[in-house]
Every structure is written in C-alpha cells, then in structure tokens.
Amino acid sequence: MRVCVVGAGLIGGSLGLALRGHQSIESVVGLGRRAEPLKRGVDIGALDDWHLDPSKALAEIDVVVLGVPLGAIAEVLRWIAPHLPDNAIVTDVGSAKGCVVNDVTAVFGQMLSTFVPAHPIAGTEHSGIDAAVADLFVNRRVILTPTAATSEKATAIVHQLWALAGASVVEMSVDNHDRMLAMTSHLPHMLAFGLVDLLAGATDHEEMLRYAAGGFRDFTRIASSDPVMWRDICLGNQAALLEALAAYRADLEVLSEAVAQADGQALEAIFTRAKNTRDAYRHWFET
Amino acid sequence: MRVCVVGAGLIGGSLGLALRGHQSIESVVGLGRRAEPLKRGVDIGALDDWHLDPSKALAEIDVVVLGVPLGAIAEVLRWIAPHLPDNAIVTDVGSAKGCVVNDVTAVFGQMLSTFVPAHPIAGTEHSGIDAAVADLFVNRRVILTPTAATSEKATAIVHQLWALAGASVVEMSVDNHDRMLAMTSHLPHMLAFGLVDLLAGATDHEEMLRYAAGGFRDFTRIASSDPVMWRDICLGNQAALLEALAAYRADLEVLSEAVAQADGQALEAIFTRAKNTRDAYRHWFET
C-alpha cells in the first residue's frame, strides 16, 4: 500500500510512524499546506517523502488519510479531488462522523463508495507532529462508520491499515458513533473547558489554582486540548452534543437541588451509582 | 509528641506511616469504633498501638487527629470530649472547614483555643487503611484555618506535625478555604459524579463505556471517590458549593447557547481562555 497522509500532526505523524516498516506498506507520503511540519515528519521517521502539491503527492496512491481537523475537511477534499486516482480510498480521523459524510457529499455531489469515515479513539491533550509516537494506536479502538454507499473493499482496506498500526477496529453507524462520542468525549470536554473558563474569570484564580490538587489536574487535563479542534467538533457534532448538554444540565439541576435541600440520601445515591458504574467498567478505559 | 489518630483510614493511616520514626514523635496510637482497621494499622506500621476505649487511647496524648469523614466529626467529638487531656490539641482533616468549626462550637459550647481546623490537600479516589502510603503528604499542601479563638501555640504544633509528614503548610481563613475548595475540588467532583450518573442511566451505557478513552478515564477518576465522604462534603460546604454550582450552570448555559448558535468564534474563545489558563498554571498542580 502506498499511503498519503494529509496534514502532519499528532494523528497523521503517529500513523506514519506506526505504518512505516511494515511489509505491506510501500511508502507513506505527506501532503500539506506548510513545509515545516512535513519536513519534521520526515526527520522523525513518520514520512518517506512530502509534497505541497497534491498532484505530486497523490500520484499512484492507494489510500489517502485526512489527518486534518474537522473544520478543514471540506476544503482539503476540494483541494485533492482533481488529483485523486480513480480507485484511491480516502479516510479521515475526525471525532465526529455525520459532518464528514456531509462534507464528502457536498464536495463530490454524492457519498463516495471509496470514502471510509473513521475515528481513532486515541490522542492526548497535546497536538502537532512533535507529539507523534509510534504506539499511539496500540490497543486503542478505531471506529469505522461506513455508510450504505461505502464499498466493502474500501472498508476492509482501512480496517487493515489501522490494524497494522496496532488498533482494535470496530464498525458502527454514523449516528450511533456521534451520539456515543458526544456523551463520553465531547460533553466531558465541554465540562472541563467550562470549569477552567469559569475559574479563569475569577479575579483570584491564581490563588485558587495554587491549592488545586490531583483531582483537579486529572479532571481538567482535557481542557488543555486544542481549541480549534474542539470548536470544529462542537460545530460538527452539534445535534448530538446539544442533546448531551441538555441531559447533563437537567441532571446537574437535580444534583444542585439535592445540595440545596441538604438531601444527603439523594446525594449519596447519585454518588454511589456513579462510583459503582465507573468501578464496574473501568477495566475498559483504564489501560 | 504523643499523637492519637481517630479513625484508621487513608489519611489517618498515611499520617501514622509518615510520622512514626521521627525523633519528635513518641508514639502514634489509633482510636476507633472497629478493631479491624486499627489492627491493620499496626500491621502496616502506621500505629504503635490501638484502642476502642477513648479513656485509654487519650491518656497522656498531646495531639488528637480526627481522621474521620466530616459527617462523623460531631459524634466523635462528643465521644472523646470527656477523656481529652486539658491541654491536648485537636485537629481534623476534613475537606470543608466552616462545618467543623460549627461542630466544635456545638459540642463544646464555644470554639476551643486548642482546636486547629486543617485540610491536607491529598488523597486519591481510593480510601481505607490499605490505601495508606507514607509519602501521601510529601510536597502536598495542608491548609490550616485557625479561627480568632485558636491559640497560636496550637496552630504552631499542628503546623509542625504536618511539616514532619512532608507537607507544605499554609494558613487562610475558613471562608476563603471553603470558597476556593468549592471551586477547585468540590464542584469538579459534582461534575464528574454527575456525568457518570448520567451515563449510568442510559440503557446502553455498557456500550458507551466500551468506547470511552483516556480523556474520559481522567475526567471521571474522581467519580470513583467515596460516596459517603462526598455526601458529607456537600452537606458541610453547602453554601459555597451552591454558589459554585450556580456560577457553573450559568457558564454552561452560555456554552450550550454558543453550540446551539454554531458560534464558532465564541466557542474558540472559551476553549482558548481555558487552555491558556490551565497551561499557565499547571506547574502548580501537575507534580
């Protein structure tokens, strides 16, 4: 397989590092708007070569991985469309999938049989090519959300690509993905960003943060994530995120009311159910 | 110093482990309602001896550390009051301080000059004597909140005790402590418990948690905390927590509205301020 990674960031760079050297991978070429991260990608061993010109990068390519933020996907698709080889498979790494399907449909006039929407559930609060590591996807889940239009062959090849990178690959519908991720990822990011933003607005936030401890550190780690990426996720997964936010705000109202009423029994019940649920399933996410 | 730790849990056990062996510590004796954790405290080296009878445990004691949940403090004070040596200093480890001052005042008819409200900002989502470790307080902050009634000598001795355990000790007012901790600790716990409780109520929460990742793990770690301890903190710091919850809910309404309006500029501004604030101060809590 000859792979082209568009955008040399944390995900694209880590994928290059993970794929290069495998027998079935002939080359990993980088394509982007800026030379600097692409050069750096070659330096750290994530890319064999790089181009700023899609006609050069995409010639004789089998799989194109769009390693760019959700907000850039439509523009990148328009940029590469004239240069895509006929049977080249295209996939992305975005954290929301409905908006990607919409972008593909808008740019190409229909959902392509060669496009496989994908979401590697990996990453850190860091971003950029210098944060790339070869084992980022090892034992991580990658969710593929093929649509009715997606060919089985295309899905199988993207599946194989991520398996080579060490990931555990699953398939589900676009809607199911977007609803589940809204709850377990997008909503928590909103809550963490919201808390630190609230603190930032307090005149004595310096003093407050001086007495913050390990719980605060872990709870807010995701508030150090890339603002542009998360703006795009909010806009891309708007409907499911709004639903999750509404449900959460209703829950928080109940909890606030229990505190206001000094209803110890209700509080203990909420905390116990939460603790029991987290403890019961944490082997799934505490790896 | 002869120290009595009431309650052999994570904090009491860890303090015993940290203090024993220091030249200025003559002995660390455990007192409690149940023999089992106290015996275990001796086994792991946290206690020299233990008693179920306060008249035996408190004879010739210099400092009594109440290592019990906030909700048990009034009852424990009533239990030990008849047996406290005249000049014995008493201190606690509760995460809220106003309610402790109220408990002391209620039990003794006035705030004692020998009582030093204290809060070691340490701990994990684990609890119990078996989670105790000798270095739990090393480089952690302990906040003392002496009131107008508290003697300087008593404060100095409790300061010395925590410094021996490796902590960095600071003093502030009860109100300032309770307001700051509501924001940086109590509110985040509510938000994490609330999120996992919301998930627990979803019929497909098993599947959702299967696709949760590192961000979810860290964000919700504090939702594995002890429900009874957190019930007591909510009730003990009710006013400051309600204020923090109200401010947060207002912030979350603004954020939800920005998502609903697809206001990318507003979202990016919130996320950027949060990220910048966290990144600027994280050397304080990322130790």
Interface residues (C-beta under 8 A of the other chain):
Chain A: G71 I121 A122 G123 T124 E125 R140 R141 I143 M180 L181 M183 T184 S185 L187 P188 H189 M190 L191 A192 F193 G194 L195 V196 D197 L198 L199 A200 A202 D204 H205 E206 E207 M208 L209 R210 Y211 A212 A213 G214 G215 F216 R217 D218 F219 T220 R221 I222 A223 S224 S225 D226 P227 V228 W230 R231 D232 C234 L235 Q238 L241 L242 L245 A246 A247 Y248 R249 D251 L252 E253 L255 S256 A258 V259 A260 A262 G264 L267 E268 I270 F271 T272 R273 A274 K275 N276 T277 R278 D279 Y281 R282 W284 F285 E286
Chain B: G71 I121 A122 G123 T124 E125 R140 R141 I143 M180 L181 M183 T184 S185 L187 P188 H189 M190 L191 A192 F193 G194 L195 V196 D197 L198 L199 A200 A202 D204 H205 E206 E207 M208 L209 R210 Y211 A212 A213 G214 G215 F216 R217 D218 F219 T220 R221 I222 A223 S224 S225 D226 P227 V228 W230 R231 D232 C234 L235 Q238 L241 L242 L245 A246 A247 Y248 R249 D251 L252 E253 L255 S256 A258 V259 A260 A262 G264 L267 E268 I270 F271 T272 R273 A274 K275 N276 T277 R278 D279 Y281 R282 W284 F285 E286
